[in-house]
Amino acid sequence: MDIQVRQAQLSDIPLLVKARIDFLIALGHAVTEENAAIISEQVEQFLTQHLNRDIFAWIALDGETAAATGFLTLFQGMAHVSMPSGTYGRITNMLTWPAYRSRGLARRIMNELINKAKENNVDFVNLDASDMGRPLYESLGFVDFIPKDPPMILTLNKN
């Protein structure tokens, strides 16, 4: 059977929620039954409000089984020299399940996400590159970005 790659719709939210949990597990996060339920509920509510508005997802399906996913979130901010339109995109949650790796699915999804970013006239797209994903991202034109002033974080919710 051919694997279909398409833009996700609201009816795909259960698959996208599962993809989020599996992505966190793949990154090595301690996902328990308890926090998985909390995360799943929040992701479902978030996607219900934002999918195909300011967050876009593509899924690769082998029949009814998810084979790969990826998300593009659009952000608006004040204009900047490197962001004159005030809009940028962030690609997240790129995941290809192990049984479907090395079939070009991540590349197909990345190309769709990049095209969606272009359609929305974003100034740039960024992502966090894992060791596994880095060769793909570099082949698509992504480069390391080391800001002059590195970002910092203040954690407010310690749960």
N, C-alpha and C positions, 0 to 999 in steps of 0.2 A: 504494500500500500504506500502511496506517495504521502509524504508529510506536507501538510498544508500550513503555510505561514500567513497569518492575517492579523488585522487590528482587532484588539479585544473589545468586546461590548459588555454592557451591564450584566448580561446573562453569564458572562465568563468570570464574574467576581469570585465564585468559590474556587476556581482553578488558580486565580491570581493570589488569593489568600494562601492557598497551599504552597504556591511558588514562593511567597514571602517567607513562610516558615521554613521551607526547605533551604532557601537561600541563607537564612540566618544560621541554620544548622551546618551548612556547607562552609560557612565562614568560621565555624568553631565556637559559636555562641552557645551557652548553656541554656537550651530551650527545654523547659520542663512542661509537663501537662498543664500546670497552673498558669505559667506565663504565656504559653502558646494560646490558651483560651483568651487571655486578655489581649494579646497582640492580634489574634484573629478577629476579634470583635472590633478593635480600633481600625484595622486595615479594611475590613468590610465597610464600616461606616465612612471612612475616608474615601474609598474608591467609589462608593455610591454617590457621594457629593462631588467628586472631582474627575472621575474617569471621562475622558474625551472632552474635557473642558480645559484643564490646565495640567493634567497628567494623562499620558497616552501610553498604552501598552500593546505590545505585539506578542503573539503566542504562536508556537509551532505545535501542531497537533498531529499525532499519529492515531487517527480515528478519534476517539474520545479522550485519549491519554495525552497530557501535556508533555512535550519533549524539550521545549526551551521557552524562555520568556525574557523580556526586557522592557524597561520603563523609561520614558522621557518626561520629566517634569519641567514646566516652563515657569520662570520666575521673572517678576517685574520689579524694577528698582529705579532709583534715580540714575540719569544718564552719567556716563563716565567716559573718559578718553577711549578706553578699550571697550566700552559698551554704550555707543551713542544712542541706540534705540531704547536702552533701558531694559532690554529683555535678554535673558540667557537661558540655556537649557542644561539640565543635569540628567545624565543617564545613570540609572541605578538598577539593581536587582537583575543583572544579566546572569542567567542561569541556564545551563544545558544539563539535563539529567544525565548521569554517567552512561546509560545505555544508548544515548543518542549523540555522544560527542564525536568529533572528527567527521561530521557530515555537512559542515558548512551552515548549520542552522544559526549559530551566533552571528556569523557574518551577514546572513540574510536579514536577521532581526536588526542588527546594527545599521545596515543600510536603510531600512525602513524608518528607524528612529532618526537618523541623520536627515533623511528626506523630509520628515515631519518637522524637524527643527528649521530646515530651510524654508518650508512652506509658511512657517510662523515668523520668518525674518529675524531669528535670534542672532545676536552678535557672535556668540560662541557657545560651544557645548563642552562641558567638563564631565569627568567621571573619576572614580577611584579604580586603579588598575591592579588586579591581582597578578601574580606571576603567571598564572595560566592564561589570563586574558590579554596580557601586555603585547604579545606578538600580533594578535589580531588588531588591537587598537592602534598600534604603530603602523600597521599596513594600511589602515584607513586614514592616516594622517594625524593622529593624536600625538602630541609631544609632551614631555615632562614640563610641568609648570611649577617653578619654585618662586613664590612671591617674595618681593623685597621685604615685606613685613609679614612673616608667617602668621597664619590664623591661630587664635587661642580659643579656649572653651571654658565656660563656667557652667558646671552641672548644677541645676537647680532642683531637679527631682531625683533624689537618690534611691528611688525604689529599684 
